[in-house]
Amino acid sequence: MTPLAPLSRQQLQTRRQALRRQRQISLGQSCWRWLALLGLTAASFWVATRPNWVIQSPRQIQVTGTRLLSAEMIQDLVPLSYPQSLMEIDPQAIAQQLRQRAPVVRVKVNRQLLPPGLLVTVQERLPVAVVLPTEQAQGQFLQAGLIDDQGAWMPMSSLGQLRTASPPLPALKLQGMKPEYQRYWPQLYATIHRSPVAIHTIDWRDPANLVLETDLGKVYLGPYTAELGEQLATLDKMRNLPQRVKKSLVAHIDLTKPEQPAITLTPDGMAKLPAKE
């Protein structure tokens, strides 16, 4: 193996000078980057604190994501005192207060410098059923209002915040909803929503007997259990019942045992049964 020739003094000096220049260039670049970042931060702060970079009115709040709610309603609910400097606004605090004031699931708030304002993105909380008033033991049940598919209760005034002057109420009615039942509502509603037989009212006042008002008449289900899907499947198989017995003559359909459905007739229905010989 051929030994490496030693470097001359001139070569060593040239190499040291090259390394020194490289370090100086790297240090200079670092200084310029730091100065540029400092200048950008200072400029942003200066711009944001200028008198022109303030929110003068709710109309400088841009709202996206609404379908039923109006942008004006969200703008009016933003808790700001005008004029308000952008640097003094806490987007997270505004988002939290909007979730408490408006029928929304999620809210995201961002500052905008050009033009100065706020960007508010919302996901609405849509009602799926009307909670009917319950006369007996008022304190045990939810107050009259609305409920969404996740079991969140809303006051009836929530509909007054929608775009239309007279927004339609949900077709489904719910009576006897207790606060402890709300955690079961998402699954119960999803099952009810898939039912081939139209369901108009859910009566949960008696925990031992969930009652449905359907196109086929009143249906007794017993306590709410995981068998609800099977019970509704049995009800679907009975969709030809009105062709055999008038709905007005059916007192109720008993599906507490879905494998053994039973029909109870009204007194008039019983009177029209053929006499036994």
C-alpha positions in Angstrom: 0.0 0.0 0.0 1.4 3.4 -1.0 1.8 5.7 1.9 0.0 9.1 1.7 2.3 12.0 1.0 2.3 14.6 3.8 0.6 18.0 3.0 2.8 21.0 2.5 2.6 24.1 4.7 1.0 26.0 1.8 -1.7 23.3 1.3 -2.5 23.3 5.0 -2.8 27.0 5.1 -5.1 27.0 2.0 -7.3 24.3 3.6 -7.6 26.3 6.8 -8.6 29.4 4.9 -11.3 27.5 3.0 -12.7 26.1 6.2 -12.7 29.5 7.8 -14.6 31.0 4.8 -17.1 28.2 4.9 -17.7 28.8 8.6 -18.1 32.5 8.0 -20.6 31.9 5.2 -22.6 29.5 7.3 -22.6 31.9 10.3 -23.7 34.8 8.0 -26.5 32.7 6.6 -27.7 31.8 10.1 -27.6 35.5 11.1 -29.6 36.6 8.0 -32.2 33.9 8.6 -32.6 34.9 12.2 -32.8 38.6 11.3 -35.4 37.8 8.6 -37.5 35.8 11.1 -37.2 38.6 13.6 -38.2 41.2 11.0 -41.2 39.1 9.8 -42.4 38.6 13.4 -42.0 42.3 14.2 -43.7 43.3 10.9 -46.7 40.9 11.6 -47.1 42.3 15.1 -46.9 45.9 13.8 -49.4 45.2 11.1 -51.8 43.4 13.4 -51.7 46.2 16.0 -52.3 49.1 13.5 -55.7 50.9 13.8 -56.7 49.5 10.4 -56.3 45.9 11.6 -59.3 45.7 13.8 -62.8 44.2 13.5 -65.2 47.1 13.3 -68.5 45.0 12.9 -69.9 41.5 12.8 -69.9 41.7 8.9 -66.1 41.2 9.0 -66.7 37.6 10.3 -66.8 35.1 7.5 -68.9 32.0 8.2 -68.7 28.7 6.3 -70.2 25.3 6.8 -73.8 26.4 7.5 -76.8 24.8 5.7 -79.8 25.7 7.9 -78.3 28.3 10.2 -77.8 31.8 8.8 -74.4 33.4 8.7 -75.9 36.5 10.3 -77.0 34.5 13.3 -73.5 33.1 13.8 -72.0 36.6 13.3 -74.3 38.1 15.9 -73.5 35.4 18.5 -69.7 35.9 18.3 -68.9 37.5 21.7 -67.0 40.6 20.7 -67.1 44.2 21.6 -66.5 46.4 18.5 -64.1 47.7 17.5 -61.8 44.8 18.5 -58.0 44.4 17.7 -57.2 41.0 16.1 -54.3 40.5 18.5 -56.7 40.7 21.5 -59.1 38.0 20.1 -58.9 34.5 21.5 -60.2 32.1 18.8 -60.5 29.1 21.1 -62.6 31.1 23.6 -64.9 32.3 20.9 -65.3 28.8 19.5 -66.2 27.5 23.0 -68.8 30.2 23.6 -70.4 29.6 20.1 -70.8 25.9 20.9 -72.7 26.9 24.0 -74.9 29.6 22.3 -75.7 28.0 18.9 -77.0 24.6 17.9 -73.6 23.5 16.5 -71.4 20.4 17.1 -68.0 21.8 16.1 -66.6 25.3 15.7 -63.2 26.4 14.4 -62.2 30.1 14.5 -59.1 31.6 12.8 -57.8 35.1 12.5 -57.5 36.7 9.0 -55.2 39.7 8.3 -56.0 40.4 4.7 -58.7 41.6 4.8 -58.9 41.9 8.6 -61.5 39.6 10.1 -62.3 36.2 11.4 -63.0 32.9 9.7 -65.6 30.8 11.5 -66.3 27.2 10.3 -69.2 25.4 11.9 -70.8 22.0 11.8 -74.5 22.3 12.6 -76.4 20.2 15.1 -79.5 19.1 13.2 -82.7 18.2 15.1 -84.2 14.8 14.2 -87.2 14.7 16.6 -89.4 17.0 18.6 -89.4 16.3 22.3 -93.1 16.6 23.5 -94.0 18.0 26.9 -94.8 15.4 29.5 -97.4 16.3 32.1 -96.6 13.7 34.8 -93.4 14.0 36.8 -92.0 16.9 34.8 -88.7 16.9 36.6 -87.9 13.4 35.5 -88.1 14.1 31.7 -86.5 16.4 29.2 -88.3 19.6 28.7 -90.2 20.2 25.4 -87.7 21.0 22.7 -85.7 19.3 20.0 -83.1 16.4 20.0 -80.4 15.5 17.5 -79.3 12.1 16.3 -76.7 12.0 19.1 -79.1 12.7 21.9 -78.3 16.3 22.5 -81.3 18.4 23.6 -81.9 21.8 22.1 -84.6 24.4 22.9 -87.3 25.0 20.4 -85.9 28.5 19.9 -83.0 26.9 18.0 -85.3 26.7 15.0 -85.8 30.4 15.2 -82.1 30.7 14.3 -82.5 29.0 10.9 -82.5 30.7 7.6 -86.2 30.2 6.8 -88.9 32.2 8.6 -91.0 29.1 9.4 -88.6 26.1 9.3 -90.3 22.7 9.3 -90.3 20.7 12.5 -88.9 17.1 12.4 -91.7 14.6 11.6 -90.7 12.3 14.4 -92.1 13.0 17.9 -90.6 11.8 21.2 -92.3 11.7 24.6 -90.9 10.6 27.9 -87.2 11.0 27.3 -85.3 10.9 30.5 -81.7 12.3 30.8 -80.4 8.8 31.6 -81.9 7.5 28.3 -80.0 10.0 26.1 -76.9 7.7 25.9 -79.2 5.0 24.3 -80.7 7.4 21.8 -78.1 7.3 19.0 -78.5 3.6 18.5 -82.3 3.6 19.1 -82.8 6.4 16.6 -80.5 4.8 14.0 -82.6 1.6 14.2 -85.9 3.5 14.1 -84.6 5.5 11.1 -84.0 2.3 9.1 -87.4 0.9 9.8 -89.3 0.1 6.5 -92.6 0.9 8.4 -93.0 4.6 9.0 -92.7 5.5 12.7 -94.3 8.8 13.8 -94.1 8.9 17.6 -91.9 7.2 20.3 -93.4 7.1 23.7 -90.8 6.2 26.4 -92.8 7.4 29.5 -93.0 3.8 30.8 -89.5 2.3 30.9 -91.1 -1.2 30.9 -92.9 -0.6 27.6 -91.5 1.4 24.7 -94.5 2.4 22.5 -94.4 3.3 18.9 -97.1 5.0 16.8 -96.7 3.6 13.3 -98.5 3.4 10.0 -99.8 0.0 11.2 -101.0 1.4 14.5 -99.8 1.4 18.1 -96.9 -1.0 18.8 -95.9 -2.3 22.2 -92.2 -3.3 22.4 -91.7 -3.9 26.2 -88.4 -2.5 27.6 -85.9 -1.2 25.1 -83.3 -3.9 24.3 -81.0 -4.9 21.5 -84.0 -6.8 20.0 -85.4 -3.6 18.6 -84.1 -4.4 15.2 -85.7 -7.8 15.2 -89.0 -6.4 16.5 -89.1 -3.9 13.6 -88.2 -6.6 11.1 -91.3 -8.5 12.4 -93.4 -5.4 12.1 -92.3 -5.1 8.5 -93.6 -8.6 7.8 -97.0 -7.4 9.0 -97.3 -4.5 6.6 -100.3 -6.2 4.9 -102.3 -6.1 8.1 -104.4 -3.1 7.1 -105.7 -5.2 4.2 -107.1 -7.7 6.6 -108.0 -5.5 9.6 -108.8 -1.8 9.5 -106.3 0.3 11.5 -109.1 1.9 13.5 -110.0 -1.6 14.8 -106.5 -2.4 16.1 -105.9 -1.4 19.7 -102.2 -2.3 19.6 -99.7 -4.7 18.2 -97.7 -6.6 20.8 -94.1 -7.3 19.7 -92.6 -7.9 23.2 -91.8 -11.4 21.8 -91.0 -10.7 18.1 -91.2 -14.4 17.3 -94.8 -14.5 18.6 -96.5 -11.2 17.5 -100.0 -10.6 18.9 -102.8 -8.2 17.9 -105.2 -6.7 20.4 -108.5 -5.4 18.8 -110.6 -2.6 20.0 -114.1 -3.4 21.4 -115.5 -2.5 18.0 -113.0 -4.8 16.4 -113.9 -7.6 18.8 -117.6 -7.1 18.0 -116.9 -7.6 14.3 -115.3 -11.0 14.8 -117.3 -13.9 13.5 -119.3 -15.6 16.2 -118.0 -19.0 17.4 -120.4 -21.8 16.7 
